[in-house]
Amino acid sequence: MIKFLLYPFSVVYGIFIFFRNRMYDFNILRSVEFEQPVISVGNITVGGTGKTPHAEYLIHLLKSSFKVAFLSRGYKRKTKGFRFVEIHSTVAEAGDEPLQIKNKFPEITVAVCENRVTGVKRLFDSDPDRAPELVILDDAFQHRRITPGINILLIDYNRPLKKDTLLPAGRLREGARQMHRANSIIITKCPEDMTPIARRIFQKNLWIRPYQNIYFTTFEYEKPQPVFESTKTVPDLTGKKKYTILLVTGIASPAMIKKYLQDLPHTVEEILFHDHHYYTEKDIETITNRFNSLKGHNKIILTTEKDAIRLRDVESLEKKWMQSLFSLPVKVKFLNGEGKQFDKKILNYVGENKSNFSFHKKKDTPQS
């Protein structure tokens, strides 16, 4: 009923998005294309497609060979303008995802700026110690003021575009046919045992162009990590010891982590908050009471890496609480051995465009 009532608003929203895209298509609105390598990671739906783990995959792939920068708008931060993110930054200053990236990859440059064009220019024009050789743009598929060299579109396997509709009645940010702007399309959160038939059926319902590469990925969860350094003992969830787990999440789609835990021989209870939730004193009290009420000696609180960043900012956590709090790292795994093909495409693009830019920059430099 609510979806039906919201449908007229989706029509109005769709008309606005259609004309906005047309204005960029016909160059009425201008898009900036940088000479240096720029890679965009985004989606066509609202949240929950796995942007951060896929951005981390790219960073891990590139950081040993190139100077990498990661740029985000810093969703829900309380600051404005361009800002470098440091390890000691707070969520209020930087946003949870950029701060997570900086903590995980302290050697790369991380910045936030709501104006992506300004942000990329500031990064490439920054001092030599910080100036990157490439920029990874977070959540920038709809940000058409920049034309990235590689535009990666993520689609959740569990939320097919064909069955969805535009905001606010549905979860689509724009029409599904706009996926033609992507160079690479990654179907995320796939079952690890996905059959070739299931793959072909899913792919048949997409509008894949000849120039587009399509890949299928899943998530792999790693060993829990203590959120606070004072914690000494780390639980082995795949071992023989059974735990009573309180799962606390504030992400768009907790289905994958819930399924992972349900497949293990542990007792799991959960408290779920909305995406990017800022934890309040009342929330901490609720979590503490729930945790204290759990039965058994092997009790832990488990959360996501993104939630861990936000929880670390809360000052009122009890010491016992802190020592029982763990995050569950996640990494991307390409199915059917397609990771090598994807890696080669990315590395070739960055290497070639970095070399071309360096050559032209050297050529344009006045000789003394």
C-alpha positions in Angstrom: 0.0 0.0 0.0 2.8 2.4 1.0 4.7 1.6 -2.2 1.6 2.3 -4.3 1.2 5.7 -2.6 4.8 6.6 -3.2 4.8 5.6 -6.9 3.7 9.1 -8.2 6.8 10.5 -6.4 8.9 7.9 -8.1 7.6 9.1 -11.5 8.5 12.7 -10.7 11.9 11.7 -9.5 12.4 9.6 -12.6 11.6 12.5 -14.9 14.1 14.7 -13.0 16.9 12.0 -13.3 16.1 11.4 -16.9 16.5 15.0 -17.9 19.6 15.4 -15.7 21.3 12.5 -17.4 20.3 13.8 -20.9 21.9 17.1 -20.1 25.2 15.3 -19.4 24.7 13.1 -22.4 24.4 16.1 -24.7 27.1 18.1 -23.0 24.7 20.8 -21.8 26.1 20.0 -18.3 29.9 19.4 -18.5 31.8 16.5 -17.1 35.5 16.7 -16.1 37.9 14.0 -17.3 41.3 13.9 -15.6 44.5 13.0 -17.4 45.6 11.0 -14.3 43.9 7.6 -13.5 40.5 7.9 -11.8 38.5 4.8 -10.8 34.9 5.0 -9.6 33.2 2.4 -7.4 29.4 2.9 -7.1 26.0 1.4 -7.4 22.6 2.1 -8.9 20.6 1.2 -5.7 20.5 2.7 -2.2 23.3 1.1 -0.1 24.3 -2.4 0.7 26.1 -3.6 -2.4 29.5 -3.9 -0.8 31.3 -0.7 -2.0 33.7 -0.5 0.8 35.0 -4.1 0.6 35.4 -3.7 -3.2 37.2 -0.4 -2.8 39.5 -2.1 -0.3 40.1 -4.9 -2.9 41.3 -2.2 -5.4 43.5 -0.5 -2.8 45.1 -3.8 -1.8 45.7 -4.5 -5.5 47.3 -1.2 -6.3 49.0 0.2 -3.2 52.3 -1.8 -3.6 52.9 -0.4 -7.2 51.2 3.0 -7.1 50.6 5.9 -4.8 46.9 5.5 -4.1 44.3 8.0 -2.9 40.8 7.3 -1.8 38.2 10.1 -2.0 34.7 10.0 -0.4 32.1 12.6 0.4 32.2 11.4 4.0 28.6 10.6 4.5 27.1 11.9 7.7 30.3 13.7 8.8 29.8 17.0 10.6 32.5 18.9 8.7 32.4 20.7 5.4 34.8 21.0 2.4 38.0 19.2 1.6 39.7 17.4 4.4 42.5 14.9 4.7 41.6 11.9 6.9 44.1 10.8 9.5 44.1 7.7 11.7 43.3 9.9 14.7 40.3 11.6 13.0 36.9 11.0 14.4 33.7 9.8 12.6 32.2 13.2 13.0 35.1 14.7 11.1 35.5 12.2 8.4 32.6 9.7 8.2 32.8 6.0 9.1 33.9 4.5 5.7 36.8 6.9 5.0 38.1 6.5 8.6 37.8 2.7 8.2 39.9 2.8 5.0 42.5 5.0 6.6 42.8 2.7 9.6 43.1 -0.3 7.4 45.5 1.3 4.9 47.4 4.0 6.8 50.0 4.2 4.0 47.6 5.6 1.4 46.1 9.1 1.2 42.4 9.3 2.2 40.3 12.5 1.9 36.7 13.7 2.0 35.0 16.4 0.0 31.4 16.8 -1.0 32.5 18.3 -4.3 34.3 15.5 -6.0 35.8 17.6 -8.8 37.4 19.9 -6.2 38.4 16.9 -4.1 40.3 15.2 -7.0 42.0 18.4 -8.1 43.1 19.1 -4.5 44.5 15.6 -4.3 46.5 15.7 -7.5 47.7 19.2 -6.7 48.7 18.5 -3.1 52.3 18.4 -2.0 54.6 15.6 -3.4 54.5 13.5 -0.2 50.7 13.2 -0.6 50.0 13.7 -4.3 48.7 10.3 -5.6 49.2 8.6 -8.9 45.6 7.6 -9.0 42.3 8.3 -7.2 39.6 5.8 -6.2 36.2 7.5 -6.0 33.8 6.1 -3.5 30.0 5.9 -4.4 30.4 8.1 -7.5 28.3 6.3 -10.2 25.7 9.1 -10.0 28.3 11.8 -9.7 28.5 12.7 -13.4 30.5 15.9 -12.9 33.5 13.5 -13.3 34.1 11.0 -16.1 36.3 8.3 -14.5 38.7 6.2 -16.6 37.1 3.1 -15.2 33.5 3.2 -13.9 32.8 0.1 -11.8 29.1 -0.6 -11.1 28.1 -3.0 -8.2 24.8 -4.9 -8.3 23.6 -7.0 -5.3 22.8 -10.5 -6.5 20.0 -10.7 -3.9 18.3 -7.5 -5.3 17.9 -7.8 -9.1 17.4 -4.5 -10.8 14.6 -5.8 -12.9 12.4 -6.4 -9.8 13.1 -2.9 -8.4 11.8 0.6 -9.1 12.9 4.2 -8.6 13.0 6.0 -5.3 11.1 6.5 -3.1 8.8 3.6 -4.0 11.8 1.4 -4.7 15.6 1.4 -4.1 16.9 2.5 -7.5 18.7 5.8 -7.6 18.2 6.0 -11.4 16.8 3.8 -14.2 18.5 0.5 -14.6 19.4 1.2 -18.3 21.9 3.8 -17.0 24.2 1.0 -16.2 25.5 1.5 -19.8 27.9 4.1 -18.3 29.8 1.4 -16.5 33.0 -0.2 -18.0 32.9 -3.1 -15.5 29.9 -4.6 -13.7 30.3 -6.7 -10.6 27.5 -8.8 -9.2 28.2 -8.9 -5.5 27.2 -11.1 -2.6 26.8 -14.2 -4.8 26.5 -17.7 -3.3 29.9 -19.2 -3.5 28.5 -22.3 -5.2 26.7 -20.3 -7.8 26.1 -22.5 -10.9 26.8 -21.6 -14.5 23.0 -21.7 -15.2 22.2 -19.3 -12.3 24.9 -17.0 -13.6 23.5 -17.0 -17.2 19.9 -16.4 -15.9 21.1 -13.4 -13.8 23.1 -12.0 -16.7 20.2 -12.4 -19.1 18.1 -10.0 -17.1 20.8 -7.3 -17.4 21.4 -4.9 -20.3 25.0 -5.8 -20.9 26.8 -4.0 -23.7 29.7 -5.5 -25.8 32.2 -3.1 -24.2 31.3 -4.1 -20.7 33.0 -6.7 -18.6 30.9 -8.6 -16.0 32.2 -10.3 -12.9 30.7 -12.2 -10.0 32.0 -11.9 -6.4 31.2 -13.1 -2.9 32.3 -12.3 0.6 34.8 -14.2 2.7 34.9 -13.5 6.5 38.2 -13.6 8.2 39.2 -14.1 11.8 37.6 -11.6 14.3 39.7 -8.7 15.3 39.6 -6.8 18.7 38.1 -3.4 18.4 40.3 -2.1 21.2 44.1 -2.9 21.6 43.7 -3.9 25.2 41.9 -7.1 24.2 44.3 -10.0 24.4 42.2 -13.1 23.5 40.7 -13.4 20.0 37.9 -15.9 19.5 38.2 -18.5 16.8 34.7 -18.8 15.4 35.6 -21.8 13.2 37.2 -23.8 16.0 35.6 -26.3 18.5 34.8 -23.8 21.2 31.2 -22.6 21.1 30.3 -18.9 21.7 27.3 -16.9 22.6 27.4 -14.0 20.2 25.6 -10.7 20.3 25.6 -9.4 16.8 25.4 -5.6 16.6 25.2 -3.9 13.2 24.3 -0.6 11.7 24.7 -1.4 8.0 22.3 -1.3 5.0 22.3 -5.1 4.5 23.4 -7.4 7.3 22.0 -10.5 5.6 25.5 -11.9 4.6 27.0 -11.6 8.1 23.9 -13.1 9.6 24.0 -16.1 7.2 27.7 -16.6 7.9 27.1 -16.8 11.7 23.9 -19.0 11.3 26.0 -21.6 9.5 28.4 -21.8 12.5 27.6 -23.8 15.7 27.2 -20.8 17.9 24.2 -19.2 19.7 23.6 -15.8 18.0 21.3 -13.0 19.1 21.2 -9.7 17.3 20.6 -5.9 17.6 20.2 -4.2 14.3 20.4 -0.5 13.7 20.0 1.4 10.4 22.9 2.2 8.1 25.6 4.6 9.3 23.9 4.7 12.7 25.6 6.9 15.3 25.6 5.0 18.6 24.2 7.0 21.5 24.4 6.5 25.3 21.0 4.9 25.2 22.1 2.4 22.5 25.1 1.5 24.6 22.9 0.9 27.6 20.6 -1.3 25.5 23.5 -3.3 24.1 25.1 -3.7 27.6 21.9 -4.9 29.2 21.4 -7.4 26.3 25.0 -8.6 26.6 24.8 -9.1 30.4 21.6 -11.1 30.0 23.2 -13.6 27.6 23.9 -17.0 29.2 27.2 -18.8 29.1 30.8 -18.0 29.8 32.1 -17.6 26.3 30.2 -14.4 25.4 31.3 -11.9 22.8 29.9 -8.9 21.0 30.5 -9.1 17.3 30.1 -6.2 14.8 31.2 -5.0 11.4 34.4 -3.1 10.7 32.3 0.0 9.8 30.4 -0.2 13.1 33.6 -0.8 15.0 34.9 2.6 13.8 31.7 4.3 15.1 31.7 2.4 18.4 35.3 3.4 19.1 34.2 7.0 19.3 31.8 6.3 22.2 33.4 7.3 25.5 31.1 5.5 27.9 32.0 1.9 27.0 32.6 -0.3 30.0 36.0 -2.0 30.2 34.4 -5.5 30.3 32.4 -4.5 27.2 35.5 -3.3 25.4 37.4 -6.5 26.0 34.5 -8.5 24.6 34.0 -6.4 21.4 35.2 -7.8 18.1 34.8 -6.8 14.4 34.5 -9.3 11.6 36.7 -8.4 8.7 35.4 -9.2 5.2 37.2 -9.5 1.9 36.0 -9.9 -1.7 36.5 -13.1 -3.6 35.9 -13.3 -7.4 34.1 -16.4 -8.6 35.3 -18.7 -11.4 38.9 -17.4 -11.2 37.8 -14.1 -12.8 39.9 -12.1 -10.3 43.1 -12.3 -12.5 41.2 -10.9 -15.5 39.8 -8.1 -13.4 43.2 -7.3 -11.8 44.9 -7.2 -15.2 42.3 -4.8 -16.5 42.8 -2.4 -13.5 46.6 -2.6 -13.4 46.9 -2.1 -17.2 44.6 1.0 -17.1 46.5 2.6 -14.2 50.0 1.8 -15.6 49.2 3.0 -19.1 47.5 6.3 -18.0 50.1 7.0 -15.3 52.8 6.6 -18.0 51.0 8.8 -20.5 50.4 11.5 -17.9 54.1 11.4 -16.8 55.2 11.6 -20.5 53.0 14.6 -21.4 53.9 16.4 -18.1 57.6 15.9 -18.8 57.1 17.0 -22.5 55.2 20.2 -21.4 57.8 21.2 -18.8 59.9 24.1 -20.2 63.5 23.2 -20.7 66.2 25.3 -19.0 
